[in-house]
Amino acid sequence: MARRLEDARILMYSHDTFGLGHLRRCRTIAHALVEDYRGLNILIISGATIAGAFDYRARVDFVKIPSVIKLRNGEYTSLASHIDLHETLKMRESSIRHTAETFQPDIFIVDKEPMGLKGEVEDTLAYLKARGTVLVLGLREIMDAPHLLEAEWKKNSVMQKIDQYYDSVWVYGPPDFYDPLVGLDVPASLRRKMDFVGFLQRSVSKGKSSINARKDNYLLVTTGGGGDGSDLVHDVMNAYEADPTLTQKALVVLGPYMPAAERAKLVQKGEAIPYIEVIEFDNHMEELIAGATGVVAMGGYNTYCEILSFDKPALIVPRVKPREEQLLRAKRASELGLVDMLLPEQSVDPAIMAAALKRLPSRLPPSKSGSNMHLEGLDHISQTVGRWLDGRATHLAVVGAE
């Protein structure tokens, strides 16, 4: 039963430069919160080029800021090629600040990038802090290899700034899975603000259903946004080509950010393999995962939460550069017996990949691994937000003192 709140407002920020992970995580949290609290309005600021391709529940909306894309080498560029990066960042920064001033949120949740892309949120954080908004930083349970994260954060004094601005740091995972700040020098004052909420459980959306939903036995092959997913799809298709005894049907979702030339190549390659169906994108991925016999993926955060939520046997082939986040998650999950893992150098061998694909349908689901899956993140966040909004007048003044 949803509780009624009088005009409470939450603003979320998702920088979205590569893939869909940040926006999908924000949307999941927003939908869970508006379901629990009537009278709550949530606005998501997003740089995702396809923010409008998803549907949003009533009282959840998004503001699109100009898109900046991250190249494979980790550098950034404006999506609009005639506008330089500096100008695009200035536009983004002023849109974020203007949105915050107009919307006047009770709570501001920033996804993953503490100061925003190239520091674009710092001005807004300072403004909102001065007016008593609760400031929350949401971190994936794994950010990156410690030496890479430390180098990135040291350059811009990020650790000190997190401590200075934020009232709370939500870690979207349980403490016994991974610590996103492991190996970093974290001030005790910041440690006290960290709240390991658990993984964010997913469910199939009510009402609208995927046009690609199937009733047969299929493996789902997904690369998330797809920007760097073509290697995995090639590896799967090569395994089918090399092993005529591999007859398990597979549905391959390329992802909206896969480069057009790669996409065309894979669509053509897939057409020659009778057991494989290739689609480009589906905004109801939860439904496709729920219907699958097993999942083959790169193991980004959202896909991993879906594998656990729908309790699916999974084979993870993680990306290993420029970030090591997927590799660290896959190693840890495979240690705990929750998933199978192949490194990219194993996956590229058609015999190894074919054997792994054949094993997958009979693999035990994650729930039988003996490990707790810790899918309590959304409930935990909802309780925390409810507590804050209940005591708005008093709490907003003292939240920083906790």
N, C-alpha and C positions, 0 to 999 in steps of 0.2 A: 504493500500500500504506500503510495507516494505521499510524502509530507509536504505541506504547503509552506512556502517561504514568501515573505513579502519582498518582491522586486530585488532579489539578490543577483549579482552579476559576476561572472568569471570571464576573464580575458585569457586566451592562450596564445602562445607564440611558437610557430614551427618554421624553422628557416628553410628547409626543403631545397637542397641544391642537387641532390643525387638520390634518385629512388623515391619511394613512397613511405618509408618507415615512420618518419616523424609525424606526418599528417595522419596516417592511419592510427598511430598510437593516441594522438590528441583526440581524434574523432571517437575512438573507442571509449576514452575516459569521459568525454563530453556526453555521449549518449547514455552511459551508465548513470551519470549524475542527474541529467534531466529526467530520467525515468524514476529516480529516487526522490527528487524534490520538485514539486510543482512551484511555479513562481520563480524558478531559477532560469536565467538567460545566459547562454554561453556564446562567445564570439571567438573564432579561431583566426588568427592572422597567419596566412600561409604564403610561401613563395612557390608552392608547387604549381607547375604549368597546368596540371590536370585536376586542380582542387575541385573544379566544378563537375567532374565526371562521377563523383560519389553523391549518394543522396544523404541528406542530413535530416535528423528528426526535428520536429517542431521545437522551437526555442534554442536550436543550435544553428548558427550561421557562420559564414567565413568572410573575411576581407582578404582579397588577393593583392599582394604587393608585387612589384616587378620581379620577374624571375632572374635568378643568377644560377648558372649551372656550374657544377664542379666537374672538371675534366679528370680523366683517369690518372693523370700525374699529380692530382691533388690541388692544382691551381683552379682559380675561379674565372669565369667570364660572363658578361651579360648575355642573356638570351637574345635580346634585341641587338643585333650586331652593329647597328648604327649609333648606339648609345654606349659611351665608355663605362667601364666598371665603376669608376669613382662617382659619376653622375647617377648611375643606377642605385648605388648604395646610399647616396644622399636622399634620393626619392624614397627609398625604403625606410630610412631612418625617420624622415619627417612624417611618412604615413603611419608608422607605428606609434609615434608620439601623439599625433593628431587623433588617432583612434582611441588611445588611452584617455586623452583629455575629454573626448566626447562621450565615451562609454562609461567612464568613471567606475571601474570594477572594484569589487570588494576583495577579490583574490586575482593575482596574476601568476599564471603558470608558464614557465619557460621550458621548452623541451630541449634538452641535451647541450645546447651551446650557451654557456652561462651568461656571456655578454652579447649574445646574438652573433650573427655573421659579421666578422670584421668589427665587432664592438658596437653594432648598430642599435642594440637595446639598452645600452648603459644609461643614456640620457633619460629614457622612459622609466628605467628602474629608479633612478634618483628622484624623478618627479613623483612617481607613485609612492615611494617610501616616505617622502615628505608629507604626503596626504594620508598616510596610514593604511594603505593597501597591504594585505598579506602577500608577500612575495615568495613564490615556491620555484625551486629548480627541480625538474624531473630528469633523472639520469637513467639510462639503460643499465642493466645489472653489470654489463661489460662495456667499457668505453673503448679501450684500445690497450695495446701492450704498454706497461708502465713507462718505459723509456720514451716511447713516442708521445704519450699523453703529457708527460712531464715537460718535454721539450716545447710542446705546443703551448702549455699553460704558463710556463716560466716566463716566456717571452713577453706576455701581456699581464703579468701579476694576477692571473685569474683566480688562484686559490684565495688570495687576500680579498679580492673583490667579491667572491662568493660569500665569504664570511661577513663582509661589510654590508652587503645589500640584502641577502636572502634570510628569511625567517625559518625556512624549512627546506630540506633537500630530500625529495622522495627518490628512493632507489627502486626501480621496477623489477625487483627480484627478491628472493629470500637471502638472509645473511650467510646461510651455509652453502649457497651455490657459488657465489663469487662476490668480491668486493670491488666496485668500479674504481676505487682510489687506492687499490693495493699497490704497495711499493712507492707511494708518494708521501711526502712530508705533510701530513694533514694536521692543522692546528686543532687542539682539543675542543675549542669553542665550535669549530665546524663539525667535528665528529658528533657533538651533542645534538646538532640539528639534523643529523641523518636518520631517516626512517625507512627501513627496508620493508616495503609494503607487500612484496610477493609478486608473482607474475600476473599479468593482466589477462584474465580469462576471456575467451571469445565465445560468441554464440551465433547461430544462424539468424539473420534478421527476419523478423516476422513480416508476412505480407509479400513483398516483392521477391521474386525468385530469379535465379540465374537462367539465362536462355541456354546456357551450356550444361545445365544439370543433366546427369545421366543416371540410369538405374543399373547399369552393368558393373562388372568387376573391372576397375581400372586403377592404374598407378597415376598419381598426379605429379607431373614434373613442373616445378615452379621456380622462377629465378627472381621473385619479388618484382622490383621496378624494371629489371631486365637490362639496365645500362651496361652491366658487365657480366651478363648471364649466358652469352652465346657459347662459351667453352663447355659449360655443363650440358647444354642441349646437344651440341655436337657429340660429346662423349656418349650420351645416352643413345643417340641415333647410330653412332658407329658400332656400339655394342649390338644393337638389333641387326645391323647389316652383317656383322661378323659371325653371329650365332643364330643359325636357323631354328634352333630349339627354343629360342626366346620368343614366346608367342603371347605373353601377357599384354593385354591392351594398355595403352598409355595415352593420357591427355596431357599435352604440353602447352603451358601458358608462357608465352615469350616475355610479356611485360611491356608496358607502354613506352618505356625509355630505351628499348633496344634500338640501336642505330638501324636505319632503313635498309642498308645494304646487307647487314647481317640477317635481318628479319627475312628478307626476300630469299636469301640463300637457304635458310632453315625451313621456310615454308615449302620450298621446292624439294629439298632433301626429304622432308617428312612425307610428302605426297607419294614418294616411291616406296614407303614402308607401310605395308597393309595394316599393321597393328597400332600405328601412331596417328593421332589426330592433333593438329596444331591450331591453336587459337592465339590471338594477339594479346587480349586483355579481358579481364572480367572484374567488374566492380563488386561482385559478390563472391570473393574467393573463399570465404568461410564455408559456403555451401558446397563448393567443389572439393574442399579438403574433407568436409564431413562425409561426403559420399564416396571418398576414395578408399581403396583397399590398403594403400600405402602411399607415402609421400617421398619424393626425391627433391631435395632443395639445397640452397646454399646456406640456409640457416641464419638468416637475418632475424632480428628480435621478434617481429610480428609473426613470421611463419613459425618460429619455434613455439611461441605461445599458442598458435593454432594447432600445432602437432600435439601439444600436451592437452589442450582443451578438448579436442575431439578424439584424443587417445589413439593416435595413428602410428603404426610402425613406420619408421622414417630412416632414410639414408641421406646423410648430410655430406655435401662436398663443399667445404667453406672457401670463400675468397680468402687469400692470404696476404694481399697487398692492395692499396697502400696501408689499409688498417688491418690489424690482426684480430679485431673483435669477433668475427665469425669463426675463425680458427679456434680461439680460446673457448668460445661457447660450445662448439662441436666437441672439442677435446673433453671438456668438463662433463657435458651431457653423456658422452660415450663412456667415460670413466664410471659414471653412475648407472650405466646400463640402460639409459633412456632412449638412445638412438644408436644407429650404426654410422660409422664415419669412414670416408675415403679422402685422402689428400688429393689435390689436383693431379699430382704426378702418378697416382695410382688410377684415378678415374679415367685418365687419358688412354689407359690400356684396355682395349675392348673386351678382352677375356676376363679381366678383373671386374670391370663394370657389369658385364653380362651376368657373372656369377652373383654379384651383389644384388642385382635387380631380381634374379630368380629366387634368391633367399627372402626377399623383402615381404611378400604376401604372407609367409608363414611365420614371420618374426613376431614375438610377443609384443603387445602394445606397451607403451611407457608405464601404464598403471601397474603392470606385473613385474616391474623392475625391482620392487622393494624400496624405491626412493619416493619420498613425498614430493608431489609435483608443485605444491605451494601456489595454487591458483587463486589466492585470496586478495590480489592487488586491488581490484575494483571495489570490493566490499570495504577494505581497509581505508581506501581513499574517500569513499562515500561517508564513512563514519567520521573521519577527520574533518572533512568539509562541513558536515552537518554540525559538528561541535563548534567549529569556528563561526559559522553563520548564525547559530543560535545565540552565541554570546557576542554578536557583532560589536555592540557599543563598547562593552568592557574589553572584549578579547582583542580587538584590533589595536588597542592601545598597549596591550601587554604581551602580544604574541612574541615580540622580539626578545622578551625577558625570560622566556621559558628555558 
